[in-house]
Amino acid sequence: MNSRRVHAIFNKTYPSIDLSGCEWKHVYSKDGIQRELLRQLMSGLPGDDYFVHAHRKLGNFLPKQSALDFVVEHIGKGTIRITDRAFMRL
């Protein structure tokens, strides 16, 4: 899916979040990305395909493993948000 389309969908349906009130997990360490921790965090999401969004030019609709790879590749390039198709009400 076109990244600008993903950006438009996120802007339309994703709720505003007060980041100061969030619980944070650091998936990036001096040894690199902690893929297993990231996999555990994503395991709480239903479905097999996810919308992944980092910024207006960087986002996609991907299967679970590809979404994990996308996050690993683009970590630090924006605020990465992930959700399932049902949440986005498409």
C-alpha positions as CSV (number, residue, x, y, z in Angstrom):
1,M,0.0,0.0,0.0
2,N,1.2,3.5,-0.8
3,S,2.8,5.2,2.3
4,R,0.9,8.4,1.8
5,R,-2.3,6.4,1.8
6,V,-1.2,4.8,5.1
7,H,-0.4,8.2,6.5
8,A,-3.9,9.5,5.5
9,I,-5.5,6.5,7.1
10,F,-3.6,7.0,10.3
11,N,-4.4,10.7,10.4
12,K,-8.1,10.0,9.9
13,T,-8.6,7.1,12.4
14,Y,-5.6,6.8,14.8
15,P,-6.4,8.5,18.2
16,S,-4.2,11.2,19.7
17,I,-2.0,9.7,22.4
18,D,-0.4,11.6,25.3
19,L,3.0,10.0,25.0
20,S,4.0,11.2,28.5
21,G,1.4,8.9,29.9
22,C,2.6,5.8,28.0
23,E,4.5,2.8,29.4
24,W,7.7,2.6,27.4
25,K,9.8,-0.4,26.5
26,H,13.2,0.1,25.0
27,V,13.7,-2.2,22.0
28,Y,17.0,-0.6,21.0
29,S,20.1,-1.2,23.0
30,K,23.9,-1.0,22.6
31,D,23.7,-4.5,21.1
32,G,21.1,-3.4,18.5
33,I,17.4,-4.2,18.2
34,Q,16.0,-6.6,20.7
35,R,13.9,-8.5,18.1
36,E,12.5,-10.9,20.6
37,L,11.1,-8.1,22.8
38,L,9.7,-6.4,19.8
39,R,8.1,-9.7,18.7
40,Q,6.5,-10.1,22.2
41,L,5.1,-6.6,22.1
42,M,3.6,-7.2,18.6
43,S,2.2,-10.6,19.7
44,G,-0.5,-8.7,21.6
45,L,-2.0,-7.4,18.4
46,P,-4.7,-9.5,16.8
47,G,-4.6,-10.5,13.1
48,D,-1.9,-11.4,10.7
49,D,-1.5,-8.2,8.8
50,Y,-0.7,-4.7,10.2
51,F,-0.6,-1.1,9.3
52,V,2.9,0.2,10.2
53,H,3.5,4.0,10.1
54,A,6.6,6.0,10.9
55,H,5.9,9.3,9.0
56,R,4.0,10.5,5.9
57,K,6.5,9.0,3.5
58,L,7.2,5.8,5.5
59,G,4.4,3.3,6.1
60,N,2.8,0.2,4.7
61,F,0.3,-2.6,5.2
62,L,2.3,-5.7,5.9
63,P,2.1,-9.3,7.1
64,K,3.3,-9.9,10.7
65,Q,6.9,-10.9,10.0
66,S,7.4,-8.1,7.4
67,A,5.9,-5.6,9.8
68,L,8.5,-6.7,12.4
69,D,11.3,-6.3,9.8
70,F,9.9,-2.9,8.8
71,V,10.1,-1.7,12.4
72,V,13.7,-3.1,12.8
73,E,14.8,-1.4,9.6
74,H,13.2,2.0,10.3
75,I,13.5,2.4,14.1
76,G,14.6,5.9,15.0
77,K,13.2,7.4,11.8
78,G,9.9,8.5,13.3
79,T,7.3,7.6,15.9
80,I,6.4,4.1,14.7
81,R,2.8,3.2,15.2
82,I,1.4,-0.3,14.5
83,T,-2.2,-1.5,14.3
84,D,-4.3,-4.2,12.8
85,R,-6.8,-3.8,9.9
86,A,-9.9,-4.1,12.1
87,F,-8.7,-1.2,14.4
88,M,-8.4,1.1,11.4
89,R,-12.0,0.2,10.4
90,L,-11.4,-0.5,6.8
